[in-house]
Amino acid sequence: MLEPRLATSIFLWLLAWRSAPMVESAIGVNWGTVSFRKLRPSIVVDLLKDNNIPKVKLFEAEADVLTALKGSRIEVMLGIPNEMLSLLSSSPSAADLWVRQNVSSYLGKGGVSIRYIAVGNEPFLTSYNSQFQNLVMPAVLNLQQSLVKANLAGSVKLVVPCNADVYQSSLPSQGVFRPDLTQIMTQLLQFLNSNGSPFIVNIYPFLSLYDDGDFPQDYAFFEGTTHPVTDGANVYTNAFDGNYDTLVAALTKLGYGQMPIVIGEIGWPSDGAIGANITAAKVFNQGLINHVLSNKGTPLRPNSPPMDIYIFSLLDEGAKSTLPGNFERHWGIFSFDGKAKYPLNLGLENKQLKNAKNVQYLPSRWCVASPSSDLTNVANHMRLACGVADCTTLEYGGSCNGIGAKGNVSYAFNSYYQLQMQDSRSCNFDGQAVVTSVDPSVGGCKFLLGVTDKESDSSCSLTYKLWVLGFVFILQGMFYYLN
């Protein structure tokens, strides 16, 4: 029989264990805001909360986004754009100011749960031609001193998100960091290790498939492959595990084989290229989530705790550069308006994604090519429309690529019209366009319907009404006084 004191202790421990918050998942999302029509940040935060998404990665400090995150308890990785590295690396006072304005002012009770500051975004990318390479460590050291001054160095950790091109190998076990980065990586790893920070890496099997015509398609997914990679006793059946272990090997060769790894970006686009579609995106992302939550780890890190990953991305970003490819605007698991593109089980309480609430759409009107329009004279109008709006789904491999010449024109006209908030003057194109109340969407090709910020409109309207009432009240008082 247990002693009463021991029994009481066990009871209290069990009670505490049952009431403690359970970490259900290590899955977060990237929230990018490079969009023509953005949802209100408060709607996006509610979307995160409704889907029980516990953490988010931001690419820069935007006041309205950080304000909306206050009190949400959503863990934040706050990004610093590469363009700021020059200033932060050369000016300790600029680093102090950045920390004061974007970190200190948002922390505290009921504030933002900022856990990481991401210094740059893939600053060692080979395509940058070493533009930011020598700025990273000076910026990191200045920011670290700023955190120390603010008494935040113990709770807010600095990290540097890296593209997977910082390491290389023919087999995972032979992974090494690029020769031009060996010295910088050694310095970075020493810093991360001494400050308890993880190594952040972005892994994109889709890009491996997109860039290499000989890359085995099934190796990019998690459903098994007819082209496994054998590396000694280890067999790799998916590109993610092979890529991850290449990094593990590279870290090991520099003496940091046990350093925590966080996947800063990983995902699959749903449009804009061959292989980028709803089906593939669903299969990849669900396979990834199941793989992460299985806790099987990888051959070089078996039976590991749940990996920390941030899916790229939360929402489509229709204003992103298409230089890497038209798919760049279609990574979201939600469309720009917060609608889930496909069923996805994040392994949380809700087994399927929930759509954003309180989204205010423009009226059900679309701009399409006039039935009598002469398509031989619309080329310049299409260039105008697509030069401003997003027409990437019309390109080869896109979901609207097969809707015919007149369909292409209508899609372009409508994209421009919605971006102009359905201004009647924007649906003319020299008389070759008309407004319709019939949704012109065809199959998987969805014609955009814009969103509006009614809350702001009503807020402005209320402010105006109050101002008018106040002015009337003052006039009445003056009239009374003069009489």
N, C-alpha and C positions, 0 to 999 in steps of 0.2 A: 504493500500500500504506500502511495506517495505521501511525503510529508505535506501538511497543509500549505506551508510557505512555498514549497516547490510546485505543488499543484496550482497555487495561485499564480506563480510566475509563468507556468506553461500556459494557463488560461489567458493571461494578459498578453503573452507573446502571440498566441493564436488569434486573439481579438485584433491585435495590431496588424497581424499579417493579413487577415481578412479585410480590414478596412483600408489597407495601404493601396495606393493607385497601382494598377497592374500595367506594366509596359507591354502593350499588345503587339506592337510592331515597331520596326526601326525604319519605316518607309515614309519619306517626305516627298515634297515636290518643289520644283523650280517655278517661281512666279515671275515671269517676265512681263514687261509692260510696254513693249514696242508695238503699239496697236493704233490704228486710226480711231476706233471707237472703243474706249475703255469702259469696263464696268466700274461702278463706284467701288473704291477699296473696301468699304463696309460690306458690300454684297459679296465680294470675293472672300473676305474673312469669314463671313457667315457660311459660305460654301465650304471652306476648309473645316470649319467646326462641325457642320452638318455631316460631313464625310469622315469625321474623327481623324483627320490628317494632323499628326502631332508636330510637324516641323516643316519649315519652309525656307528656301534659299532665295535671297533677293540679289539682284545684280547691281543695285546702287541704293543709296539712302534717299528715298523720296518721302517727304514730310507727310503727305496724305496717306501713304501706305503704312508708315510706321505709326501714325496716329490711330489708324483703324485697328492695328494689331495690339494696341494697349489693352491690358486686362484679359487678353484672349488665352494666355498661357501657351500659345503656340511658340515653339522654340525657333529662333531665327538665326540664320547665317547671313550676315549683312555684307554685301559686296562693295568693293571699291573699283571703279573702272580703270582700265589700263592707262587711260589718258591722264589720270591723276597721279600716277606713280612718280613722274618727274618732279612735281612740286613736293610731294610727301617725302621723297628721298633726299631732297636738298634743303628742306626747311622743317626743323623740329617744331617751330611755332605753328606751321600749317598743320602738322600732325596733331598738335595739342588742340587746335581749333576744330579740326574734323572730329576728333573724339568727343570734345565738349558738345558740339552741335548735334552730332548724330548718334552718340552712344549714351553719354552721361545724362543728357536731358530726357532720355526716354526710359531710363531704368528706374528702379525703385518700386514701391508697392503700387500695384495697379498699372504698372508700366509694361514695357516690351521685354520679353525673355530673350535677350540677345546672348547667344552662346559663343558664336564664332564671328570673326571679321575676316572676310576673304580678301586678301590683298592682291588685287588684279584678277583677271579672268583669262586663264591659259596664257600667261605672259611669255612662256618659253616656246610657244607654237613656232614651228619652223617657218611658216609663211610670214611671220613678223620680221624675219631676217635680223634677229638679235636686237630689235628696236627697244625692247623693254628689259632685256636680259640683265643688264648691270644696274637696273634701278630697283629690282625687287628687294634684295637684302637690305640696302640702305633704308628703303621705305618701311620694311618690316621692323628694323631696329628702332627707327624714330617712333613708329606707332606703339611699339612695346614700351618705350620710355613714357609715352603719353598715357598709356594704360596704367603704368606704375604710379605716375603722378596723380592720376585720378583714383587710385586705390582699386583698380578694376582688373589688374593682371591675374588675380587668382580665379576670377569667375568668367572672364571673357578671353577667349583664346584666338590667336592669330593663325591663319592657315593660308596656303597658296594653292588654289585650284589649278591642276596641271592637266593638259591633254595627254592622252596615252602615247603621244609621239615623243615624250621625254625619255622613254626607254625603248629598247629594241632587242631582238633576238630571232633566231630561227626556230628555237624550241623554248618553252617556258622556263625550264631549269637553267637556260643560258642567258637569261635576261640581264641586261646591264643598262645603265643610264647612258645617254648619248655622250660621246667623248667631249663635246664642246660644253657640256653641262656638269661634268664630274666635279669640278671645284665648287661651283655654285650649289649643286645638290648636296654636297658634303656639308657646306655651311648651313643650308636650309634644314637638313635632317638633324644636325646638331641643335639648332634652335628649336625645332619642333619637339625633339626628344626632351630637351631640358625644360620645356614649358608645358609638357603634357598635352601637346596638340597632335592630331592625326595627320596623315598624308592624304590629301584630297586629289582624286583622279577622276577624269571624265572618260567613260568607255562607251564607244558607239559601234556595235557590230553592224548596224545598218550602213555606216559609212564605209566599212571594210567591203561590204557587198556592193555598194554603189560605185566605189572607186576601182574595184578589181573584178573584171569580167570572169576571171577564173576562180573567184572565191566560191566555195561550195555553199549554196543557198541554205541547206538544212543545218549547216554548222553555225549559222548565225542565230538559230533558235535553240530551244531547250527541249525539243521533242525527240532527240536522238539524231544520229547522222550516219550516212554511209561513208563519210570521210573523216573518221576519228584521227586525232593526232596522238601518236605514241611517243612518249618521252621517258625512256627507261621503263620503270615499273608503272609509271602513271599514264593513264589514257584519258584524253580530253575529248568530250563529245559536244562541246559548245564553245564558241569564241569567247564568251565572257569569262569562263573559268581559265582558259588559256591566257587571256590578256591579264587577268587578275594575278595569276601565278607568275607571269613574267615580271610584274612589278614586285612581287614578294621576293623573287630571286635577285632582282636589282637592289632592293633594300638590304637583303642579306649580305650581298657582296661588299656593301659599305658599312656593315656592322649593325644594321637596324632591322633585322629579320622579324622582330616581334612588334614593330611599330604598328599601331592601329591604322587601318585604311578606311576611308569614307569615299563612297562613290558619289561624287558631286553632281554628275549628270549621266543619265542613261535613259534611253527610250527608243521609240520608233515612230516616224511620221506617218500620217494617215492619208497624205495626198501630195501631188506635185511631182511625182517621179514614178518610173517603173519600180515596182516593189514597195512603194509607199502607198498603202491603202488601208482601209478600215480593218479588213480581215487580218492582214499581217501585223498591224499595230496591236490588235487585241491579243493575238497568239503570242507575240513577243512579250508584251507587258505582263500578261497573266502568267506566262511561263517564268519570267523573271521573278515576279512576286512569289510564286510557289517555290521557286528554287531558293530564294532568300529565306523564306519562312520555314523551310525544311530543316535549317540548321546543319545541313550536311557539309557546308563549307566547300573547299576546293582541295585538290590532291595535295597541295603544299600547306594548306591550312584546314585540315579535316575537322569535322565536329566543332566548328567555331560557333560562337554566339551569333545571333542574327546580325547580318551585315547592315551597316548604315548606308542607305541609298537615298538619293533624291531623284525621282523620276523627272525626266525632261519631256514634256513640261505640263504645267497645270492648264493653261489656256493657249489657244492659237494666237500668234502675234502677226497680224496682217501687214505691218509696216517694216518688218525686218528685211535686211538686205538679202537678195536672192543670189548673191555672188557664189556661195557654195552650191546652190541649187534651189529650184523652186520649192522643194520640200521644206525649206527653212521656216516657212510661215504656217506649217501644219503639224507641229510636234505635240500639240495639246491633247490631253485625254478628255478635255472639254473644248467645245468650240468657243469662239470669242465671246459668245453671249452666255456662257456657263451651262450649256446643255451637254450632257454626257454623250460622247460619240458612239460608245459601245459599252456593253456590260463588262464590268471589271470588279473583281473581288479583291479588295486591298487586305483581306485577312483581318478586318476589324469587325465591330459589332454589326454594321450594315454590310450585307453581302454584295450589294450593288451600289454603284455611284448614284448620288442624289443630285438633281439639277439645282442650279442657283435659283434663289427665290427673289421675288420683288423686282425682277428685271422688267423695265418699261420699254416696250417696243414701239417703233414708229407705226403709223396706220398701215393696214394691209394693202399696200400699193407698191407696184413694181413698174419700172421703166423698161420697155421692150422696143425692139425694132418695129416700125410701122409695117403693116402687111403690104403696103404699096411701096415701101422703100426700095431704092435701087442699090443693091449691095456693091456695085462697082464704085460708088462714090462715098463709101463709109470708112475707108482705110484710115484717113487722117483723123476721123472722129474716134475710131477705136484706139488709135495711138494716144490721143488726148485722154480718153477715159482710162486706159490701162496705165498711162504714165502717172496717173494720180491715185487710182484705186488699185486693188489687188485682183489680178486676172490670172494668177498662177495655175488655177485649176483647169484653165483652157489649154495649157501646154501639153506636150506629149507625155503620156503617163498620168495626166491629171484626171480627176473624176468627171470633168465636163468636156473632155477632149473629143468625145464622139457625138456631140449634139447638133452638128451641122453648122453651115456658114451663118445662117440667120440666127441660130441659137447662140453662136459665139458673139455676134453683134449685140444681141439682147442681153447676154450675161455682162458684157463690158459696159453697156449703157446703164444697166441696173446697178452695178457695183459703184459706178460714179454717182448715180442718183441718190443712193442710200448714204453714201459718204457726205453728200451735200445736204443731208437731213431732209431729203425729199423736196427740196426747193423746186418748184414747178419749172423754173427757168433752166434747171440742170437736166431736164428731160425734153430736149428739143433737137439738138444736133441737126440744125438746118431743116427742121420739119420731118426728119426721118425717124423720130421716136414718138411713142405714145405711152401714156400711163394706163395701167390695167389693174383691176382688183382681183384678177385670176392669177393664182400662183403659177408662174411659168416653169417651176422646177420639173426636171425630167429624171425619173429613176434616182440614181445616186448623185445626180448633179443638183445641188441645192442652190437656188437663187437667194442671195442675201436679203434679209430684212433688218434694217438698222435698229439700234437701240438709242434711247435718249435718257437723260438724267432728269426725270420729272421732279425728283425730290429737290434738286437745285432750282429748277424752274419755279416750283411752288414756293420754295423758300424765298427766292427773289421776289415773287409776286406778293408774298406775305409781308416782306420787308417794305415793299413799295406801298402796300395798303396802309401799313402802320405809319409810314412817313406822311402819307396823305392825310390820314386821320389826325395825326399830331399837328400838321400844318393848319388844318381846318380848325382845330381846337385853339391854336394860337390866334388865328384870325378872329374867332368868336370872342376870345378874351380881349383882344384889342378893341373890337367893336363895342363891347360892353363897357370898357374903360373910357373910351372916347365919348360915349353917350352918358 
